[in-house]
Amino acid sequence: DTKEPIVRWRSCANLFYSNWLNYFVYQATPYDITKIQ
């Protein structure tokens, strides 16, 4: 039963990390996104 909360915590941590990474990338390149695509 102790594995369930760990999986939930890891999923939340991964979601938070991905959101932070996307925010950092968008802040680093605010106008270059259209050029990359």
Backbone as ProteinMPNN parsed JSONL, in Angstrom:
{"seq_chain_A": "DTKEPIVRWRSCANLFYSNWLNYFVYQATPYDITKIQ", "coords_chain_A": {"N_chain_A": [[0.831, -1.208, 0.0], [2.134, 1.116, 0.329], [3.289, 1.891, -1.983], [1.537, 3.231, -3.646], [1.111, 6.062, -2.89], [3.673, 7.002, -3.476], [3.899, 6.706, -6.239], [1.955, 8.526, -7.034], [3.097, 10.872, -6.07], [5.41, 11.001, -7.611], [4.311, 11.306, -10.16], [3.101, 13.8, -9.911], [5.351, 15.303, -9.395], [6.794, 15.007, -11.767], [5.027, 16.26, -13.525], [5.039, 18.858, -12.506], [7.746, 19.47, -12.896], [7.972, 19.318, -15.691], [6.27, 21.397, -16.408], [7.656, 23.56, -15.286], [9.995, 23.418, -16.757], [9.07, 23.924, -19.361], [8.129, 26.529, -18.958], [10.545, 27.823, -18.374], [11.884, 27.485, -20.801], [10.223, 28.905, -22.551], [10.509, 31.443, -21.488], [13.171, 31.869, -21.943], [13.355, 31.829, -24.716], [11.379, 33.778, -26.051], [10.527, 34.826, -28.518], [11.572, 33.256, -30.465], [10.292, 30.943, -31.002], [8.567, 30.672, -33.175], [10.387, 30.732, -35.224], [11.784, 28.383, -34.858], [9.893, 26.427, -35.414]], "CA_chain_A": [[0.0, 0.0, 0.0], [2.993, 2.304, 0.406], [3.75, 2.25, -3.323], [0.562, 4.105, -4.305], [1.412, 7.496, -2.719], [4.937, 7.331, -4.136], [3.609, 6.864, -7.668], [1.228, 9.79, -7.194], [4.032, 11.966, -5.843], [6.303, 11.081, -8.769], [3.554, 11.847, -11.291], [2.948, 15.235, -9.665], [6.679, 15.907, -9.51], [7.125, 15.052, -13.193], [4.184, 17.278, -14.136], [5.56, 20.152, -12.07], [9.051, 19.684, -13.536], [7.752, 19.584, -17.116], [5.7, 22.74, -16.51], [8.731, 24.509, -14.999], [10.931, 23.384, -17.885], [8.421, 24.631, -20.469], [8.121, 27.952, -18.603], [11.914, 28.315, -18.517], [12.205, 27.53, -22.229], [9.478, 30.008, -23.165], [11.086, 32.697, -21.01], [14.495, 32.006, -22.547], [13.172, 32.12, -26.144], [9.99, 34.217, -26.21], [10.167, 35.162, -29.893], [12.238, 32.355, -31.41], [9.512, 29.708, -31.154], [8.057, 30.614, -34.551], [11.525, 30.459, -36.105], [12.144, 26.968, -34.715], [8.901, 25.644, -36.129]], "C_chain_A": [[0.87, 1.266, 0.0], [3.464, 2.738, -0.974], [2.803, 3.248, -3.995], [0.886, 5.593, -4.123], [2.702, 7.911, -3.421], [4.703, 7.556, -5.626], [2.885, 8.186, -7.901], [2.184, 10.966, -7.038], [4.952, 12.131, -7.043], [5.569, 11.666, -9.967], [3.383, 13.356, -11.129], [4.283, 15.945, -9.842], [7.07, 16.036, -10.977], [6.309, 16.134, -13.893], [4.7, 18.669, -13.784], [6.874, 20.469, -12.766], [8.875, 20.029, -15.013], [7.182, 20.989, -17.302], [6.775, 23.797, -16.279], [9.701, 24.58, -16.169], [10.346, 24.143, -19.073], [8.412, 26.137, -20.204], [9.51, 28.557, -18.8], [12.286, 28.459, -19.987], [11.493, 28.706, -22.895], [10.038, 31.357, -22.726], [12.443, 32.944, -21.67], [14.369, 32.383, -24.021], [11.727, 32.54, -26.409], [9.581, 34.426, -27.665], [10.765, 34.214, -30.924], [11.445, 31.075, -31.657], [9.01, 29.577, -32.591], [9.186, 30.289, -35.521], [11.905, 28.983, -36.047], [11.162, 26.106, -35.505], [8.973, 25.957, -37.623]], "O_chain_A": [[0.383, 2.356, -0.298], [3.988, 3.842, -1.125], [3.24, 4.034, -4.835], [0.931, 6.325, -5.112], [2.814, 9.037, -3.906], [5.248, 8.494, -6.207], [3.177, 8.889, -8.869], [2.098, 11.944, -7.781], [5.248, 13.253, -7.454], [6.15, 12.449, -10.718], [3.507, 14.105, -12.098], [4.34, 17.053, -10.374], [7.617, 17.06, -11.387], [6.828, 16.846, -14.753], [4.789, 19.547, -14.642], [7.098, 21.606, -13.183], [9.546, 20.922, -15.529], [7.559, 21.695, -18.238], [6.816, 24.809, -16.979], [10.172, 25.657, -16.533], [11.049, 24.919, -19.72], [8.657, 26.93, -21.113], [9.644, 29.662, -19.326], [12.925, 29.436, -20.378], [12.086, 29.418, -23.706], [10.042, 32.31, -23.505], [12.818, 34.089, -21.924], [15.173, 33.163, -24.532], [10.938, 31.754, -26.932], [8.417, 34.227, -28.014], [10.499, 34.346, -32.119], [11.872, 30.219, -32.43], [9.028, 28.484, -33.158], [8.956, 29.633, -36.537], [12.299, 28.398, -37.056], [11.566, 25.163, -36.186], [8.211, 25.395, -38.409]]}, "name": "protein", "num_of_chains": 1, "seq": "DTKEPIVRWRSCANLFYSNWLNYFVYQATPYDITKIQ"}
